[in-house]
Amino acid sequence: MERRLVAVAGSGRRRWTPAGGGAAAAGVALRRKVRELRRLVPGGEEAPARSLLVRTADYIVRLRARVELLRALSAFYDLPRHDGAGAGVPPRP
């Protein structure tokens, strides 16, 4: 049986695996990624895999809108940014 050296996803390590095992490894990696998406996306735990991708795309759009809103509010109130720029809101009398 032929063997080859493959990288273990996310570990920075390599291990020997039987040749042709790439499809099985890809399936394992895909299941791991779907499980992680289910954990991250609200309502993803009970969603079927196909609708999970739609929920993920919708969630990304909502997160981007939220970031834009927070940036606009920050600019409006001139709050200090994470890089230290901005004067901040003067204290109330």
PDB file of N, CA, C and O in Angstrom:
ATOM      1  N   MET A   1       0.843  -1.178   0.000  1.00  0.00           N
ATOM      2  CA  MET A   1       0.000   0.000   0.000  1.00  0.00           C
ATOM      3  C   MET A   1       0.888   1.240   0.000  1.00  0.00           C
ATOM      4  O   MET A   1       1.815   1.357   0.802  1.00  0.00           O
ATOM      5  N   GLU A   2       0.598   2.132  -0.882  1.00  0.00           N
ATOM      6  CA  GLU A   2       1.364   3.375  -0.983  1.00  0.00           C
ATOM      7  C   GLU A   2       0.907   4.344   0.114  1.00  0.00           C
ATOM      8  O   GLU A   2      -0.278   4.420   0.439  1.00  0.00           O
ATOM      9  N   ARG A   3       1.873   5.082   0.676  1.00  0.00           N
ATOM     10  CA  ARG A   3       1.542   6.075   1.706  1.00  0.00           C
ATOM     11  C   ARG A   3       2.147   7.405   1.299  1.00  0.00           C
ATOM     12  O   ARG A   3       3.111   7.451   0.534  1.00  0.00           O
ATOM     13  N   ARG A   4       1.582   8.478   1.809  1.00  0.00           N
ATOM     14  CA  ARG A   4       2.110   9.805   1.502  1.00  0.00           C
ATOM     15  C   ARG A   4       2.012  10.688   2.735  1.00  0.00           C
ATOM     16  O   ARG A   4       1.238  10.417   3.654  1.00  0.00           O
ATOM     17  N   LEU A   5       2.802  11.740   2.738  1.00  0.00           N
ATOM     18  CA  LEU A   5       2.849  12.683   3.843  1.00  0.00           C
ATOM     19  C   LEU A   5       1.854  13.800   3.574  1.00  0.00           C
ATOM     20  O   LEU A   5       1.894  14.424   2.514  1.00  0.00           O
ATOM     21  N   VAL A   6       0.956  14.058   4.530  1.00  0.00           N
ATOM     22  CA  VAL A   6      -0.031  15.128   4.367  1.00  0.00           C
ATOM     23  C   VAL A   6      -0.004  16.027   5.597  1.00  0.00           C
ATOM     24  O   VAL A   6       0.370  15.604   6.690  1.00  0.00           O
ATOM     25  N   ALA A   7      -0.410  17.272   5.391  1.00  0.00           N
ATOM     26  CA  ALA A   7      -0.494  18.219   6.503  1.00  0.00           C
ATOM     27  C   ALA A   7      -1.788  17.975   7.263  1.00  0.00           C
ATOM     28  O   ALA A   7      -2.832  17.726   6.659  1.00  0.00           O
ATOM     29  N   VAL A   8      -1.719  18.045   8.583  1.00  0.00           N
ATOM     30  CA  VAL A   8      -2.904  17.942   9.423  1.00  0.00           C
ATOM     31  C   VAL A   8      -3.468  19.347   9.560  1.00  0.00           C
ATOM     32  O   VAL A   8      -2.772  20.260  10.004  1.00  0.00           O
ATOM     33  N   ALA A   9      -4.725  19.520   9.180  1.00  0.00           N
ATOM     34  CA  ALA A   9      -5.347  20.849   9.138  1.00  0.00           C
ATOM     35  C   ALA A   9      -5.267  21.542  10.487  1.00  0.00           C
ATOM     36  O   ALA A   9      -5.634  20.975  11.516  1.00  0.00           O
ATOM     37  N   GLY A  10      -4.782  22.778  10.468  1.00  0.00           N
ATOM     38  CA  GLY A  10      -4.777  23.630  11.642  1.00  0.00           C
ATOM     39  C   GLY A  10      -3.732  23.312  12.689  1.00  0.00           C
ATOM     40  O   GLY A  10      -3.640  24.018  13.693  1.00  0.00           O
ATOM     41  N   SER A  11      -2.940  22.270  12.488  1.00  0.00           N
ATOM     42  CA  SER A  11      -1.999  21.898  13.542  1.00  0.00           C
ATOM     43  C   SER A  11      -0.557  22.238  13.210  1.00  0.00           C
ATOM     44  O   SER A  11       0.293  22.269  14.099  1.00  0.00           O
ATOM     45  N   GLY A  12      -0.269  22.496  11.927  1.00  0.00           N
ATOM     46  CA  GLY A  12       1.099  22.759  11.530  1.00  0.00           C
ATOM     47  C   GLY A  12       1.948  21.497  11.499  1.00  0.00           C
ATOM     48  O   GLY A  12       3.161  21.568  11.302  1.00  0.00           O
ATOM     49  N   ARG A  13       1.313  20.333  11.693  1.00  0.00           N
ATOM     50  CA  ARG A  13       2.036  19.061  11.683  1.00  0.00           C
ATOM     51  C   ARG A  13       1.746  18.304  10.402  1.00  0.00           C
ATOM     52  O   ARG A  13       0.845  18.654   9.640  1.00  0.00           O
ATOM     53  N   ARG A  14       2.529  17.260  10.182  1.00  0.00           N
ATOM     54  CA  ARG A  14       2.308  16.379   9.038  1.00  0.00           C
ATOM     55  C   ARG A  14       2.238  14.951   9.556  1.00  0.00           C
ATOM     56  O   ARG A  14       2.822  14.617  10.587  1.00  0.00           O
ATOM     57  N   ARG A  15       1.514  14.116   8.822  1.00  0.00           N
ATOM     58  CA  ARG A  15       1.438  12.704   9.196  1.00  0.00           C
ATOM     59  C   ARG A  15       1.338  11.866   7.934  1.00  0.00           C
ATOM     60  O   ARG A  15       0.964  12.354   6.868  1.00  0.00           O
ATOM     61  N   TRP A  16       1.678  10.603   8.078  1.00  0.00           N
ATOM     62  CA  TRP A  16       1.595   9.676   6.951  1.00  0.00           C
ATOM     63  C   TRP A  16       0.187   9.134   6.879  1.00  0.00           C
ATOM     64  O   TRP A  16      -0.403   8.782   7.901  1.00  0.00           O
ATOM     65  N   THR A  17      -0.362   9.065   5.660  1.00  0.00           N
ATOM     66  CA  THR A  17      -1.708   8.544   5.445  1.00  0.00           C
ATOM     67  C   THR A  17      -1.707   7.690   4.184  1.00  0.00           C
ATOM     68  O   THR A  17      -0.868   7.893   3.306  1.00  0.00           O
ATOM     69  N   PRO A  18      -2.622   6.747   4.079  1.00  0.00           N
ATOM     70  CA  PRO A  18      -2.680   5.947   2.856  1.00  0.00           C
ATOM     71  C   PRO A  18      -2.992   6.822   1.653  1.00  0.00           C
ATOM     72  O   PRO A  18      -3.766   7.773   1.755  1.00  0.00           O
ATOM     73  N   ALA A  19      -2.386   6.499   0.508  1.00  0.00           N
ATOM     74  CA  ALA A  19      -2.656   7.248  -0.718  1.00  0.00           C
ATOM     75  C   ALA A  19      -4.126   7.082  -1.072  1.00  0.00           C
ATOM     76  O   ALA A  19      -4.717   6.027  -0.840  1.00  0.00           O
ATOM     77  N   GLY A  20      -4.706   8.122  -1.631  1.00  0.00           N
ATOM     78  CA  GLY A  20      -6.112   8.073  -2.000  1.00  0.00           C
ATOM     79  C   GLY A  20      -7.036   8.427  -0.857  1.00  0.00           C
ATOM     80  O   GLY A  20      -8.255   8.425  -1.032  1.00  0.00           O
ATOM     81  N   GLY A  21      -6.496   8.729   0.298  1.00  0.00           N
ATOM     82  CA  GLY A  21      -7.315   9.084   1.449  1.00  0.00           C
ATOM     83  C   GLY A  21      -7.722  10.537   1.460  1.00  0.00           C
ATOM     84  O   GLY A  21      -8.300  11.013   2.437  1.00  0.00           O
ATOM     85  N   GLY A  22      -7.429  11.248   0.389  1.00  0.00           N
ATOM     86  CA  GLY A  22      -7.742  12.671   0.338  1.00  0.00           C
ATOM     87  C   GLY A  22      -9.221  12.962   0.405  1.00  0.00           C
ATOM     88  O   GLY A  22      -9.632  13.948   1.016  1.00  0.00           O
ATOM     89  N   ALA A  23     -10.032  12.118  -0.217  1.00  0.00           N
ATOM     90  CA  ALA A  23     -11.479  12.346  -0.202  1.00  0.00           C
ATOM     91  C   ALA A  23     -12.026  12.209   1.211  1.00  0.00           C
ATOM     92  O   ALA A  23     -12.873  12.996   1.632  1.00  0.00           O
ATOM     93  N   ALA A  24     -11.545  11.214   1.939  1.00  0.00           N
ATOM     94  CA  ALA A  24     -12.000  11.030   3.315  1.00  0.00           C
ATOM     95  C   ALA A  24     -11.555  12.199   4.182  1.00  0.00           C
ATOM     96  O   ALA A  24     -12.324  12.693   5.007  1.00  0.00           O
ATOM     97  N   ALA A  25     -10.325  12.637   3.997  1.00  0.00           N
ATOM     98  CA  ALA A  25      -9.816  13.768   4.778  1.00  0.00           C
ATOM     99  C   ALA A  25     -10.589  15.036   4.446  1.00  0.00           C
ATOM    100  O   ALA A  25     -10.870  15.844   5.331  1.00  0.00           O
ATOM    101  N   ALA A  26     -10.934  15.211   3.176  1.00  0.00           N
ATOM    102  CA  ALA A  26     -11.708  16.387   2.781  1.00  0.00           C
ATOM    103  C   ALA A  26     -13.090  16.347   3.414  1.00  0.00           C
ATOM    104  O   ALA A  26     -13.616  17.383   3.821  1.00  0.00           O
ATOM    105  N   GLY A  27     -13.682  15.161   3.500  1.00  0.00           N
ATOM    106  CA  GLY A  27     -14.989  15.021   4.138  1.00  0.00           C
ATOM    107  C   GLY A  27     -14.934  15.369   5.611  1.00  0.00           C
ATOM    108  O   GLY A  27     -15.836  16.021   6.137  1.00  0.00           O
ATOM    109  N   VAL A  28     -13.876  14.934   6.274  1.00  0.00           N
ATOM    110  CA  VAL A  28     -13.695  15.253   7.696  1.00  0.00           C
ATOM    111  C   VAL A  28     -13.526  16.755   7.877  1.00  0.00           C
ATOM    112  O   VAL A  28     -14.124  17.345   8.776  1.00  0.00           O
ATOM    113  N   ALA A  29     -12.718  17.372   7.031  1.00  0.00           N
ATOM    114  CA  ALA A  29     -12.495  18.820   7.124  1.00  0.00           C
ATOM    115  C   ALA A  29     -13.792  19.578   6.868  1.00  0.00           C
ATOM    116  O   ALA A  29     -14.075  20.563   7.550  1.00  0.00           O
ATOM    117  N   LEU A  30     -14.580  19.135   5.899  1.00  0.00           N
ATOM    118  CA  LEU A  30     -15.846  19.796   5.598  1.00  0.00           C
ATOM    119  C   LEU A  30     -16.809  19.681   6.770  1.00  0.00           C
ATOM    120  O   LEU A  30     -17.460  20.661   7.130  1.00  0.00           O
ATOM    121  N   ARG A  31     -16.909  18.498   7.370  1.00  0.00           N
ATOM    122  CA  ARG A  31     -17.792  18.330   8.533  1.00  0.00           C
ATOM    123  C   ARG A  31     -17.344  19.216   9.686  1.00  0.00           C
ATOM    124  O   ARG A  31     -18.178  19.772  10.401  1.00  0.00           O
ATOM    125  N   ARG A  32     -16.041  19.352   9.870  1.00  0.00           N
ATOM    126  CA  ARG A  32     -15.517  20.201  10.939  1.00  0.00           C
ATOM    127  C   ARG A  32     -15.895  21.662  10.687  1.00  0.00           C
ATOM    128  O   ARG A  32     -16.269  22.377  11.616  1.00  0.00           O
ATOM    129  N   LYS A  33     -15.797  22.099   9.443  1.00  0.00           N
ATOM    130  CA  LYS A  33     -16.135  23.485   9.108  1.00  0.00           C
ATOM    131  C   LYS A  33     -17.631  23.744   9.250  1.00  0.00           C
ATOM    132  O   LYS A  33     -18.032  24.810   9.716  1.00  0.00           O
ATOM    133  N   VAL A  34     -18.452  22.786   8.856  1.00  0.00           N
ATOM    134  CA  VAL A  34     -19.903  22.935   9.018  1.00  0.00           C
ATOM    135  C   VAL A  34     -20.251  23.000  10.499  1.00  0.00           C
ATOM    136  O   VAL A  34     -21.089  23.806  10.902  1.00  0.00           O
ATOM    137  N   ARG A  35     -19.618  22.166  11.308  1.00  0.00           N
ATOM    138  CA  ARG A  35     -19.862  22.186  12.752  1.00  0.00           C
ATOM    139  C   ARG A  35     -19.485  23.547  13.344  1.00  0.00           C
ATOM    140  O   ARG A  35     -20.199  24.069  14.200  1.00  0.00           O
ATOM    141  N   GLU A  36     -18.377  24.118  12.898  1.00  0.00           N
ATOM    142  CA  GLU A  36     -17.951  25.433  13.382  1.00  0.00           C
ATOM    143  C   GLU A  36     -18.938  26.516  12.943  1.00  0.00           C
ATOM    144  O   GLU A  36     -19.261  27.406  13.730  1.00  0.00           O
ATOM    145  N   LEU A  37     -19.419  26.453  11.703  1.00  0.00           N
ATOM    146  CA  LEU A  37     -20.428  27.412  11.244  1.00  0.00           C
ATOM    147  C   LEU A  37     -21.689  27.303  12.090  1.00  0.00           C
ATOM    148  O   LEU A  37     -22.264  28.320  12.476  1.00  0.00           O
ATOM    149  N   ARG A  38     -22.121  26.088  12.379  1.00  0.00           N
ATOM    150  CA  ARG A  38     -23.315  25.899  13.210  1.00  0.00           C
ATOM    151  C   ARG A  38     -23.140  26.579  14.564  1.00  0.00           C
ATOM    152  O   ARG A  38     -24.090  27.134  15.116  1.00  0.00           O
ATOM    153  N   ARG A  39     -21.942  26.531  15.085  1.00  0.00           N
ATOM    154  CA  ARG A  39     -21.674  27.140  16.390  1.00  0.00           C
ATOM    155  C   ARG A  39     -21.673  28.660  16.307  1.00  0.00           C
ATOM    156  O   ARG A  39     -22.118  29.326  17.242  1.00  0.00           O
ATOM    157  N   LEU A  40     -21.180  29.224  15.204  1.00  0.00           N
ATOM    158  CA  LEU A  40     -21.009  30.669  15.079  1.00  0.00           C
ATOM    159  C   LEU A  40     -22.259  31.414  14.627  1.00  0.00           C
ATOM    160  O   LEU A  40     -22.497  32.542  15.058  1.00  0.00           O
ATOM    161  N   VAL A  41     -23.058  30.795  13.766  1.00  0.00           N
ATOM    162  CA  VAL A  41     -24.198  31.476  13.158  1.00  0.00           C
ATOM    163  C   VAL A  41     -25.431  31.281  14.034  1.00  0.00           C
ATOM    164  O   VAL A  41     -25.784  30.146  14.355  1.00  0.00           O
ATOM    165  N   PRO A  42     -26.093  32.376  14.428  1.00  0.00           N
ATOM    166  CA  PRO A  42     -27.315  32.240  15.232  1.00  0.00           C
ATOM    167  C   PRO A  42     -28.357  31.393  14.501  1.00  0.00           C
ATOM    168  O   PRO A  42     -28.634  31.623  13.323  1.00  0.00           O
ATOM    169  N   GLY A  43     -28.924  30.427  15.191  1.00  0.00           N
ATOM    170  CA  GLY A  43     -29.910  29.535  14.602  1.00  0.00           C
ATOM    171  C   GLY A  43     -29.303  28.437  13.760  1.00  0.00           C
ATOM    172  O   GLY A  43     -30.034  27.649  13.161  1.00  0.00           O
ATOM    173  N   GLY A  44     -27.992  28.365  13.698  1.00  0.00           N
ATOM    174  CA  GLY A  44     -27.327  27.384  12.853  1.00  0.00           C
ATOM    175  C   GLY A  44     -27.363  25.969  13.390  1.00  0.00           C
ATOM    176  O   GLY A  44     -27.226  25.015  12.625  1.00  0.00           O
ATOM    177  N   GLU A  45     -27.545  25.816  14.696  1.00  0.00           N
ATOM    178  CA  GLU A  45     -27.522  24.480  15.286  1.00  0.00           C
ATOM    179  C   GLU A  45     -28.623  23.589  14.734  1.00  0.00           C
ATOM    180  O   GLU A  45     -28.414  22.393  14.531  1.00  0.00           O
ATOM    181  N   GLU A  46     -29.804  24.171  14.487  1.00  0.00           N
ATOM    182  CA  GLU A  46     -30.917  23.350  14.023  1.00  0.00           C
ATOM    183  C   GLU A  46     -31.147  23.443  12.513  1.00  0.00           C
ATOM    184  O   GLU A  46     -32.042  22.779  11.991  1.00  0.00           O
ATOM    185  N   ALA A  47     -30.365  24.246  11.808  1.00  0.00           N
ATOM    186  CA  ALA A  47     -30.556  24.434  10.364  1.00  0.00           C
ATOM    187  C   ALA A  47     -29.919  23.291   9.576  1.00  0.00           C
ATOM    188  O   ALA A  47     -28.826  22.835   9.914  1.00  0.00           O
ATOM    189  N   PRO A  48     -30.602  22.826   8.521  1.00  0.00           N
ATOM    190  CA  PRO A  48     -29.958  21.853   7.627  1.00  0.00           C
ATOM    191  C   PRO A  48     -28.746  22.489   6.950  1.00  0.00           C
ATOM    192  O   PRO A  48     -28.669  23.713   6.842  1.00  0.00           O
ATOM    193  N   ALA A  49     -27.817  21.681   6.502  1.00  0.00           N
ATOM    194  CA  ALA A  49     -26.561  22.192   5.943  1.00  0.00           C
ATOM    195  C   ALA A  49     -26.793  23.162   4.790  1.00  0.00           C
ATOM    196  O   ALA A  49     -26.097  24.172   4.693  1.00  0.00           O
ATOM    197  N   ARG A  50     -27.756  22.879   3.915  1.00  0.00           N
ATOM    198  CA  ARG A  50     -27.993  23.768   2.769  1.00  0.00           C
ATOM    199  C   ARG A  50     -28.462  25.144   3.219  1.00  0.00           C
ATOM    200  O   ARG A  50     -27.981  26.158   2.714  1.00  0.00           O
ATOM    201  N   SER A  51     -29.395  25.188   4.162  1.00  0.00           N
ATOM    202  CA  SER A  51     -29.874  26.498   4.605  1.00  0.00           C
ATOM    203  C   SER A  51     -28.868  27.164   5.539  1.00  0.00           C
ATOM    204  O   SER A  51     -28.929  28.375   5.747  1.00  0.00           O
ATOM    205  N   LEU A  52     -27.948  26.392   6.102  1.00  0.00           N
ATOM    206  CA  LEU A  52     -26.901  26.971   6.943  1.00  0.00           C
ATOM    207  C   LEU A  52     -26.049  27.951   6.147  1.00  0.00           C
ATOM    208  O   LEU A  52     -25.655  28.993   6.669  1.00  0.00           O
ATOM    209  N   LEU A  53     -25.763  27.631   4.893  1.00  0.00           N
ATOM    210  CA  LEU A  53     -24.969  28.535   4.061  1.00  0.00           C
ATOM    211  C   LEU A  53     -25.722  29.834   3.789  1.00  0.00           C
ATOM    212  O   LEU A  53     -25.116  30.906   3.777  1.00  0.00           O
ATOM    213  N   VAL A  54     -27.030  29.754   3.573  1.00  0.00           N
ATOM    214  CA  VAL A  54     -27.839  30.960   3.363  1.00  0.00           C
ATOM    215  C   VAL A  54     -27.876  31.780   4.646  1.00  0.00           C
ATOM    216  O   VAL A  54     -27.729  33.001   4.611  1.00  0.00           O
ATOM    217  N   ARG A  55     -28.072  31.108   5.782  1.00  0.00           N
ATOM    218  CA  ARG A  55     -28.066  31.816   7.071  1.00  0.00           C
ATOM    219  C   ARG A  55     -26.718  32.492   7.314  1.00  0.00           C
ATOM    220  O   ARG A  55     -26.662  33.610   7.827  1.00  0.00           O
ATOM    221  N   THR A  56     -25.643  31.816   6.946  1.00  0.00           N
ATOM    222  CA  THR A  56     -24.305  32.381   7.120  1.00  0.00           C
ATOM    223  C   THR A  56     -24.141  33.644   6.290  1.00  0.00           C
ATOM    224  O   THR A  56     -23.632  34.651   6.782  1.00  0.00           O
ATOM    225  N   ALA A  57     -24.570  33.598   5.029  1.00  0.00           N
ATOM    226  CA  ALA A  57     -24.474  34.782   4.165  1.00  0.00           C
ATOM    227  C   ALA A  57     -25.310  35.927   4.726  1.00  0.00           C
ATOM    228  O   ALA A  57     -24.854  37.071   4.743  1.00  0.00           O
ATOM    229  N   ASP A  58     -26.524  35.637   5.187  1.00  0.00           N
ATOM    230  CA  ASP A  58     -27.376  36.672   5.780  1.00  0.00           C
ATOM    231  C   ASP A  58     -26.728  37.261   7.030  1.00  0.00           C
ATOM    232  O   ASP A  58     -26.776  38.471   7.251  1.00  0.00           O
ATOM    233  N   TYR A  59     -26.128  36.406   7.837  1.00  0.00           N
ATOM    234  CA  TYR A  59     -25.483  36.861   9.066  1.00  0.00           C
ATOM    235  C   TYR A  59     -24.303  37.775   8.754  1.00  0.00           C
ATOM    236  O   TYR A  59     -24.094  38.771   9.447  1.00  0.00           O
ATOM    237  N   ILE A  60     -23.537  37.451   7.730  1.00  0.00           N
ATOM    238  CA  ILE A  60     -22.408  38.298   7.329  1.00  0.00           C
ATOM    239  C   ILE A  60     -22.908  39.670   6.900  1.00  0.00           C
ATOM    240  O   ILE A  60     -22.311  40.688   7.252  1.00  0.00           O
ATOM    241  N   VAL A  61     -24.006  39.704   6.137  1.00  0.00           N
ATOM    242  CA  VAL A  61     -24.581  40.986   5.704  1.00  0.00           C
ATOM    243  C   VAL A  61     -25.016  41.794   6.918  1.00  0.00           C
ATOM    244  O   VAL A  61     -24.756  42.995   6.985  1.00  0.00           O
ATOM    245  N   ARG A  62     -25.676  41.148   7.886  1.00  0.00           N
ATOM    246  CA  ARG A  62     -26.115  41.869   9.096  1.00  0.00           C
ATOM    247  C   ARG A  62     -24.923  42.376   9.900  1.00  0.00           C
ATOM    248  O   ARG A  62     -24.962  43.491  10.422  1.00  0.00           O
ATOM    249  N   LEU A  63     -23.869  41.578  10.007  1.00  0.00           N
ATOM    250  CA  LEU A  63     -22.683  42.019  10.741  1.00  0.00           C
ATOM    251  C   LEU A  63     -22.021  43.214  10.068  1.00  0.00           C
ATOM    252  O   LEU A  63     -21.585  44.146  10.744  1.00  0.00           O
ATOM    253  N   ARG A  64     -21.944  43.193   8.741  1.00  0.00           N
ATOM    254  CA  ARG A  64     -21.365  44.335   8.017  1.00  0.00           C
ATOM    255  C   ARG A  64     -22.187  45.593   8.244  1.00  0.00           C
ATOM    256  O   ARG A  64     -21.629  46.671   8.448  1.00  0.00           O
ATOM    257  N   ALA A  65     -23.508  45.465   8.210  1.00  0.00           N
ATOM    258  CA  ALA A  65     -24.376  46.623   8.453  1.00  0.00           C
ATOM    259  C   ALA A  65     -24.167  47.154   9.866  1.00  0.00           C
ATOM    260  O   ALA A  65     -24.143  48.366  10.081  1.00  0.00           O
ATOM    261  N   ARG A  66     -24.016  46.254  10.822  1.00  0.00           N
ATOM    262  CA  ARG A  66     -23.799  46.672  12.207  1.00  0.00           C
ATOM    263  C   ARG A  66     -22.463  47.409  12.349  1.00  0.00           C
ATOM    264  O   ARG A  66     -22.380  48.414  13.055  1.00  0.00           O
ATOM    265  N   VAL A  67     -21.426  46.913  11.681  1.00  0.00           N
ATOM    266  CA  VAL A  67     -20.114  47.570  11.719  1.00  0.00           C
ATOM    267  C   VAL A  67     -20.207  48.963  11.105  1.00  0.00           C
ATOM    268  O   VAL A  67     -19.659  49.920  11.653  1.00  0.00           O
ATOM    269  N   GLU A  68     -20.898  49.082   9.970  1.00  0.00           N
ATOM    270  CA  GLU A  68     -21.059  50.398   9.338  1.00  0.00           C
ATOM    271  C   GLU A  68     -21.804  51.355  10.255  1.00  0.00           C
ATOM    272  O   GLU A  68     -21.433  52.524  10.360  1.00  0.00           O
ATOM    273  N   LEU A  69     -22.855  50.873  10.923  1.00  0.00           N
ATOM    274  CA  LEU A  69     -23.603  51.717  11.858  1.00  0.00           C
ATOM    275  C   LEU A  69     -22.709  52.171  13.009  1.00  0.00           C
ATOM    276  O   LEU A  69     -22.718  53.346  13.377  1.00  0.00           O
ATOM    277  N   LEU A  70     -21.949  51.257  13.570  1.00  0.00           N
ATOM    278  CA  LEU A  70     -21.064  51.615  14.683  1.00  0.00           C
ATOM    279  C   LEU A  70     -19.977  52.590  14.248  1.00  0.00           C
ATOM    280  O   LEU A  70     -19.605  53.480  15.012  1.00  0.00           O
ATOM    281  N   ARG A  71     -19.464  52.435  13.033  1.00  0.00           N
ATOM    282  CA  ARG A  71     -18.477  53.393  12.530  1.00  0.00           C
ATOM    283  C   ARG A  71     -19.098  54.771  12.360  1.00  0.00           C
ATOM    284  O   ARG A  71     -18.477  55.781  12.694  1.00  0.00           O
ATOM    285  N   ALA A  72     -20.322  54.816  11.841  1.00  0.00           N
ATOM    286  CA  ALA A  72     -21.003  56.096  11.660  1.00  0.00           C
ATOM    287  C   ALA A  72     -21.266  56.756  13.008  1.00  0.00           C
ATOM    288  O   ALA A  72     -21.062  57.961  13.156  1.00  0.00           O
ATOM    289  N   LEU A  73     -21.715  55.985  13.989  1.00  0.00           N
ATOM    290  CA  LEU A  73     -21.940  56.541  15.325  1.00  0.00           C
ATOM    291  C   LEU A  73     -20.638  57.026  15.945  1.00  0.00           C
ATOM    292  O   LEU A  73     -20.600  58.076  16.587  1.00  0.00           O
ATOM    293  N   SER A  74     -19.582  56.265  15.751  1.00  0.00           N
ATOM    294  CA  SER A  74     -18.282  56.660  16.274  1.00  0.00           C
ATOM    295  C   SER A  74     -17.822  57.972  15.647  1.00  0.00           C
ATOM    296  O   SER A  74     -17.316  58.854  16.341  1.00  0.00           O
ATOM    297  N   ALA A  75     -17.998  58.098  14.333  1.00  0.00           N
ATOM    298  CA  ALA A  75     -17.607  59.340  13.657  1.00  0.00           C
ATOM    299  C   ALA A  75     -18.484  60.496  14.115  1.00  0.00           C
ATOM    300  O   ALA A  75     -17.993  61.612  14.290  1.00  0.00           O
ATOM    301  N   PHE A  76     -19.771  60.244  14.310  1.00  0.00           N
ATOM    302  CA  PHE A  76     -20.695  61.291  14.739  1.00  0.00           C
ATOM    303  C   PHE A  76     -20.306  61.831  16.111  1.00  0.00           C
ATOM    304  O   PHE A  76     -20.288  63.043  16.327  1.00  0.00           O
ATOM    305  N   TYR A  77     -20.000  60.936  17.023  1.00  0.00           N
ATOM    306  CA  TYR A  77     -19.636  61.349  18.376  1.00  0.00           C
ATOM    307  C   TYR A  77     -18.143  61.590  18.527  1.00  0.00           C
ATOM    308  O   TYR A  77     -17.689  61.986  19.601  1.00  0.00           O
ATOM    309  N   ASP A  78     -17.373  61.358  17.473  1.00  0.00           N
ATOM    310  CA  ASP A  78     -15.923  61.525  17.472  1.00  0.00           C
ATOM    311  C   ASP A  78     -15.278  60.765  18.624  1.00  0.00           C
ATOM    312  O   ASP A  78     -14.434  61.294  19.347  1.00  0.00           O
ATOM    313  N   LEU A  79     -15.694  59.520  18.773  1.00  0.00           N
ATOM    314  CA  LEU A  79     -15.110  58.675  19.814  1.00  0.00           C
ATOM    315  C   LEU A  79     -13.708  58.258  19.398  1.00  0.00           C
ATOM    316  O   LEU A  79     -13.432  58.125  18.206  1.00  0.00           O
ATOM    317  N   PRO A  80     -12.823  58.051  20.360  1.00  0.00           N
ATOM    318  CA  PRO A  80     -11.483  57.581  20.007  1.00  0.00           C
ATOM    319  C   PRO A  80     -11.575  56.230  19.310  1.00  0.00           C
ATOM    320  O   PRO A  80     -12.369  55.372  19.698  1.00  0.00           O
ATOM    321  N   ARG A  81     -10.763  56.052  18.288  1.00  0.00           N
ATOM    322  CA  ARG A  81     -10.725  54.780  17.586  1.00  0.00           C
ATOM    323  C   ARG A  81      -9.743  53.864  18.290  1.00  0.00           C
ATOM    324  O   ARG A  81      -9.010  54.286  19.184  1.00  0.00           O
ATOM    325  N   HIS A  82      -9.737  52.611  17.881  1.00  0.00           N
ATOM    326  CA  HIS A  82      -8.841  51.632  18.509  1.00  0.00           C
ATOM    327  C   HIS A  82      -7.378  51.976  18.307  1.00  0.00           C
ATOM    328  O   HIS A  82      -6.520  51.492  19.045  1.00  0.00           O
ATOM    329  N   ASP A  83      -7.074  52.825  17.296  1.00  0.00           N
ATOM    330  CA  ASP A  83      -5.674  53.180  17.057  1.00  0.00           C
ATOM    331  C   ASP A  83      -5.258  54.425  17.844  1.00  0.00           C
ATOM    332  O   ASP A  83      -4.146  54.926  17.676  1.00  0.00           O
ATOM    333  N   GLY A  84      -6.151  54.922  18.702  1.00  0.00           N
ATOM    334  CA  GLY A  84      -5.822  56.063  19.549  1.00  0.00           C
ATOM    335  C   GLY A  84      -6.153  57.404  18.943  1.00  0.00           C
ATOM    336  O   GLY A  84      -6.010  58.423  19.619  1.00  0.00           O
ATOM    337  N   ALA A  85      -6.598  57.452  17.677  1.00  0.00           N
ATOM    338  CA  ALA A  85      -6.946  58.726  17.041  1.00  0.00           C
ATOM    339  C   ALA A  85      -8.322  59.171  17.513  1.00  0.00           C
ATOM    340  O   ALA A  85      -9.104  58.354  17.998  1.00  0.00           O
ATOM    341  N   GLY A  86      -8.622  60.436  17.378  1.00  0.00           N
ATOM    342  CA  GLY A  86      -9.921  60.978  17.770  1.00  0.00           C
ATOM    343  C   GLY A  86      -9.836  61.661  19.116  1.00  0.00           C
ATOM    344  O   GLY A  86      -9.111  61.222  20.010  1.00  0.00           O
ATOM    345  N   ALA A  87     -10.584  62.737  19.248  1.00  0.00           N
ATOM    346  CA  ALA A  87     -10.490  63.545  20.463  1.00  0.00           C
ATOM    347  C   ALA A  87     -11.340  62.998  21.588  1.00  0.00           C
ATOM    348  O   ALA A  87     -11.061  63.268  22.756  1.00  0.00           O
ATOM    349  N   GLY A  88     -12.368  62.237  21.268  1.00  0.00           N
ATOM    350  CA  GLY A  88     -13.249  61.731  22.306  1.00  0.00           C
ATOM    351  C   GLY A  88     -14.354  62.718  22.620  1.00  0.00           C
ATOM    352  O   GLY A  88     -14.330  63.861  22.164  1.00  0.00           O
ATOM    353  N   VAL A  89     -15.307  62.277  23.388  1.00  0.00           N
ATOM    354  CA  VAL A  89     -16.447  63.107  23.766  1.00  0.00           C
ATOM    355  C   VAL A  89     -16.061  63.912  24.991  1.00  0.00           C
ATOM    356  O   VAL A  89     -15.556  63.353  25.964  1.00  0.00           O
ATOM    357  N   PRO A  90     -16.294  65.235  24.957  1.00  0.00           N
ATOM    358  CA  PRO A  90     -15.958  66.026  26.145  1.00  0.00           C
ATOM    359  C   PRO A  90     -16.851  65.622  27.314  1.00  0.00           C
ATOM    360  O   PRO A  90     -17.997  65.222  27.112  1.00  0.00           O
ATOM    361  N   PRO A  91     -16.333  65.723  28.529  1.00  0.00           N
ATOM    362  CA  PRO A  91     -17.139  65.338  29.688  1.00  0.00           C
ATOM    363  C   PRO A  91     -18.328  66.273  29.853  1.00  0.00           C
ATOM    364  O   PRO A  91     -18.262  67.452  29.506  1.00  0.00           O
ATOM    365  N   ARG A  92     -19.414  65.729  30.386  1.00  0.00           N
ATOM    366  CA  ARG A  92     -20.609  66.542  30.634  1.00  0.00           C
ATOM    367  C   ARG A  92     -20.383  67.429  31.846  1.00  0.00           C
ATOM    368  O   ARG A  92     -19.718  67.031  32.801  1.00  0.00           O
ATOM    369  N   PRO A  93     -20.945  68.646  31.803  1.00  0.00           N
ATOM    370  CA  PRO A  93     -20.781  69.555  32.960  1.00  0.00           C
ATOM    371  C   PRO A  93     -21.552  69.097  34.168  1.00  0.00           C
ATOM    372  O   PRO A  93     -21.514  69.752  35.209  1.00  0.00           O
TER     373      PRO A  93
END
